[in-house]
Amino acid sequence: MTDRCFSGTDALIYDDGMHDWPGEIDYYLKLANAVREKGQAVLDIACGTGRVALRLAQTGVRVVGMDLAPDMLAVAQKKTGSLPNVRWVKGDMRAFDLGERFGLVIIPVHSFQFMLTPQDQVKCLQCIRRHLLPGGLLVVHVDQIDHAWMGEIQPEKNPPFEAAGTEIHPQTGVRMRSLLKWVYERSTQTATLYKVLEELGGEDAVINRLELEPMPMHVVFRFEMEHLLCCVGLQVLHTYGDFYEHPYGEDSSDVIWLALEPAN
């Protein structure tokens, strides 16, 4: 697995550009509030800059946010303010020990797909099981990548970048142009995103160029995920196609897995 390491600038750009999925926060809040009523806590794995964890904590839920990237956690810490019920931990989702168990564990934003091999996937889910209370819930949000889109990606090693719009840098206020390219390795089900940010001056002249670290993600198929959850001993409760709990179907662009840690 390639670690998701961002520079401080990258973390700020990530924080500024990351938006909610429709219905996402309300769905997590519903589950988190039920956990809070039992006196239990929530673990947000790959929490990034705290987009979800802080919203949960603001309602009184006790939350632990864990991420592999220190710069992401630094941004999250700055945003925390005086909230006493959230803490940030640097950790690898394949091997962590937080010394407590949770009523709810969430892996938002397709982050489970950073587990690139079956070994990493199993290690991650087994580690989560050790941190779930009996009757605790796990929510895993994965991307249902369109097969036609994958078929169009050329397997060449160095495809050209394509323009993907402009954004404003959150600190400097300058315009930055995004350039993206995807490479898909069919033999390992790995889709890798490459992103370049170009700082633009007058007449769109490129002043600086920042190449972000490549982001490889495993393309998780439905029954592959179900098999993984069952193999580690978690019980699949529901498979949704969105955060409004509509059934997963042919036109779903996301898959929301809700799994249970069986009570002893």
Buried (B, 14 or more C-beta within 10 A) or exposed (E): BEEBEBEEBBBBBBBBEEEBBEBBBEBBBEBBBBBBEEEBBBBBBBBBBBBBBBBBBBEEBBBBBBBBBEBBBBBBBEBBEEBEBBBBEEBBBBEBEBEEBBBBBBBBBBBBBBBBEEEBBBBBBBBBBEBBBEEBBBBBBBBBBEEEEBEEBEEEEEEEBEEEEEBEBBEEEEBBBBBEBBBBBEEEBBBBEBBBBBBBEEEEEEEEEBEBBEBBBBBBBBEBBBEBBEEBEBEBEEBBBBBEEEEBEEEBEBBBBBBBBEEE
